[in-house]
């Protein structure tokens, strides 16, 4: 048996090349083109993340969604592994763990670091000045908010952290109560769960406030250790089990009217990534903002109907005197905190300048959704 008969494919290529008068170099090129492709194995850089959310909470799902986008877009060069709350450190210990390099990153909300500096709450759980969460993100990206956040984290507090905000949330309910709240006087002395500057708002209004991480809220409510609590949205509230301990939910509030998520990285680890991978992270956050808002519209509305129609939850609108009291409390807190903290004052002033313009425009051009809804769907 000849050598060419052992490799008929090679013999054919040599015959064609010779017939066309090709030289040895051209023959080598023809052979190389026909050779099987070599698959390059990429060993990914692995980032260990922890969220502040229980596994069953849709917020942990949102954290996983962000990680998947980064992992897919990086083509195997970077892998973010997200662990649920309390897997490695306690929920409220994530910022310290990321700073120290125990974790490479974390997923939560800025207001969880309120005890370190009250200005953190302004990046998602502040007075808002009429802005939606999406408009707050506009301020962060185009109104100077990111620069102020970086100054707070890296200069004011000297934290080894690079953080980003994304993921607009709708206005949160006032909270879950044993009985319907009819006026401001019904709140006096109630033991209530909330976090950040919202705790200061409700203390101003006469409530006794306790800050609890999400996984603890319902058990405290069930045991009678608190009288009422707020968390965030219908899907999270249902997954955490609020309908199993109370059936009254008061809707609409100014305590957290436009919150956003925060993703933090250990700055040394983040800066050590290539420009391409850092860009993928930034664009994955933008994509996750859109994707999350779409998923939330579907899931939140579905769980809202499920709790109302099948689990017996009674929803009531928060009375106007309570809403006005919240605004009055915010005004007092802003004055007090601004006098005590230059960075707090600068963030507030920046937000107010931005909100005055963008909310005015929104109010001028947007027709009433309620008027349209009632026209098409309201029953006689």
Protein Blocks (a to p, Z undefined) as FASTA:
>chain_A
ZZklmmmmlmmmmmmmmmnopafklmmmmmmmmpccddddddddddddddfbdfklmklm
mmmmmmmmmmmmnnomaccddddehklmcfklmmmmmmnomagbdcddfklmmmmomklm
mnopanknopafklmmmmmmmnommmmmmmmmmmmnopabddddehiaddddfbdcfbdc
fbfklmgopacddehjllmmmmmnopacddddfklmmmmmmnopafbdcfkbmmlmmmno
mmmmoccdcehifklmcccddddddfklmmmpcfklmmmmmmmmmmmmmmmmmmmmmmmm
mmmmmmmmmnopacddddfklmmmmmmmmmmmmmmmmmmmmklmmmmmmmmmmmmmmmmm
mmmmmccfklmmmmmmocZZ
